[in-house]
Amino acid sequence: MPDLSGHERASGKDASIGDRFKQLPLVSIFAICCAVAGGTVAVVDKLLVSPRDFKIQTLESELAKRNSQIESLAKVPTMVLERTWLNDGESSPCNDGSCFIRVDSIRPLETGRLGVDLSVTVGGEPQPRKFRNVASGTPLPVSTPDAMYRVDINEIEKTRIGIDVTRHLISKPAQK
């Protein structure tokens, strides 16, 4: 084995990175591959993953905004039947078609005032809900899984009644 002088040993320790890569080709190739792979991962993250994450955040914020708008609308009652006069035996659907009211009869109550018997059908129920001896000024709540209807008997005359109906939507929790 040849004997290396001190000068030659010192120059071996001070070899540049390029010289070291030449001395260890497999390690050099592995290091270059790792650098390229790391760069590729960074580029893929910036080009593919970041825009997707941004789109997901945008859609989630739009969904939250729409859900809050729906909840705020649900708190405001909607007039589905403005003041209407119905004669004894007549019926009327609400403007949105979700509620149907029939005046079954108008008659005197024990108090001397007039009362009305009503049949109210909501949400396509097979059987109407019956209300008996309802006096003027009495609100009638009728609920479904999606809405709460309030039938207001405003006035009762001998042969007709004045009513109106409002609807309150029932808000449901957002599904994820």
C-alpha positions in Angstrom: 0.0 0.0 0.0 1.5 3.3 -0.9 2.4 5.7 1.9 0.7 9.0 1.6 2.6 12.1 2.7 1.1 14.7 5.0 0.4 17.0 2.1 -1.6 14.5 0.2 -3.6 13.5 3.3 -4.5 17.2 4.0 -5.6 17.7 0.4 -7.9 14.6 0.8 -9.6 16.2 3.8 -10.0 19.5 2.1 -11.6 17.9 -1.0 -14.5 19.8 -2.5 -18.1 18.5 -2.5 -17.7 17.8 -6.2 -14.7 15.6 -5.5 -16.6 13.8 -2.8 -19.5 13.1 -5.3 -17.0 11.7 -7.7 -15.5 9.4 -5.0 -19.0 8.1 -3.9 -21.2 7.9 -7.0 -24.1 5.8 -5.4 -24.4 8.3 -2.5 -24.3 11.1 -4.9 -27.1 9.7 -7.1 -29.2 9.0 -3.9 -28.7 12.6 -2.7 -29.7 14.0 -6.1 -32.8 11.8 -6.3 -33.8 12.9 -2.8 -33.4 16.5 -3.7 -35.5 16.0 -6.9 -38.2 14.1 -5.0 -38.4 16.8 -2.3 -38.7 19.5 -5.0 -41.3 17.5 -6.8 -43.4 17.1 -3.6 -43.2 20.9 -3.0 -44.3 21.7 -6.5 -47.1 19.2 -6.4 -48.3 20.6 -3.1 -48.3 24.2 -4.5 -50.0 23.2 -7.8 -52.5 20.6 -6.8 -53.1 20.4 -3.0 -53.2 24.1 -2.1 -55.9 25.0 -4.7 -58.0 22.1 -3.6 -57.7 23.1 0.0 -58.6 26.7 -0.9 -61.7 25.5 -2.9 -62.8 23.3 0.1 -62.5 26.3 2.4 -64.4 28.5 0.0 -67.3 26.0 -0.4 -67.5 25.4 3.4 -67.8 29.2 4.0 -70.5 29.5 1.3 -72.4 26.6 2.9 -72.2 28.2 6.3 -73.4 31.5 4.9 -76.3 29.9 3.2 -77.3 27.9 6.3 -77.3 31.1 8.3 -79.5 32.8 5.7 -81.9 29.9 5.8 -82.0 30.0 9.6 -82.7 33.8 9.6 -85.5 33.3 7.0 -87.0 30.6 9.2 -87.4 33.0 12.0 -89.5 35.4 9.9 -93.2 34.4 9.6 -94.6 34.3 6.1 -98.2 35.3 5.4 -99.6 32.3 3.4 -103.2 33.5 3.5 -104.1 37.1 3.9 -107.3 38.2 5.5 -110.0 36.1 3.8 -113.7 35.9 4.4 -115.1 32.3 4.3 -118.8 31.5 4.5 -120.3 28.7 6.5 -119.4 25.5 4.6 -116.7 27.1 2.4 -113.1 26.2 2.2 -109.9 27.9 1.0 -106.3 26.8 0.3 -103.4 28.9 1.4 -101.3 30.7 -1.3 -98.5 28.2 -1.1 -100.8 25.2 -1.3 -99.5 23.7 1.9 -102.6 24.4 4.1 -106.3 23.9 3.4 -109.0 25.4 5.7 -112.7 24.5 5.8 -115.4 26.2 7.8 -117.6 23.3 9.1 -120.1 25.4 11.0 -120.7 28.8 12.7 -122.9 28.7 15.8 -123.5 30.5 19.1 -121.3 29.5 22.1 -122.4 29.2 25.7 -121.0 32.7 26.4 -123.4 34.3 23.9 -120.6 34.9 21.4 -120.3 33.1 18.0 -117.9 30.2 17.6 -116.7 28.3 14.6 -115.8 24.7 13.9 -112.9 24.3 11.5 -111.1 21.6 9.6 -107.4 22.3 8.8 -105.3 20.1 6.5 -101.6 20.7 6.3 -98.8 19.1 4.4 -100.9 16.5 2.5 -102.1 14.8 5.7 -104.8 12.2 5.0 -107.1 13.5 7.7 -107.9 17.1 8.6 -107.3 18.4 12.1 -110.6 19.4 13.7 -111.1 22.5 15.9 -114.4 23.0 17.7 -116.1 26.0 19.2 -113.3 28.4 18.4 -114.0 32.0 19.4 -112.8 35.1 17.6 -109.3 36.2 18.5 -108.1 32.6 19.1 -104.9 31.6 17.3 -104.9 27.9 16.2 -101.4 26.4 16.0 -101.0 23.6 13.5 -97.5 22.1 13.1 -95.8 19.8 10.7 -92.2 18.5 10.8 -91.2 21.4 8.5 -93.4 24.3 9.5 -95.7 25.8 12.1 -98.9 27.3 10.8 -100.9 29.8 12.8 -104.6 30.2 11.8 -106.0 33.4 13.2 -109.7 33.8 13.5 -110.1 37.6 13.4 -113.9 38.0 13.2 -116.9 35.8 13.3 -120.2 37.0 11.9 -123.5 35.0 11.6 -122.6 33.4 8.3 -118.9 34.1 7.7 -115.5 34.3 9.4 -112.5 36.5 8.7 -109.2 34.5 8.9 -105.5 34.7 8.0 -102.7 32.2 8.2 -99.0 32.7 8.8 -96.3 30.1 8.4 -93.0 29.8 10.4 -90.4 27.4 8.9 -88.8 25.1 11.4 -85.0 25.3 11.0 -83.2 22.0 10.9 -79.5 21.5 11.8 -77.2 21.5 8.8 -75.9 18.1 7.8 -72.3 17.6 7.0 
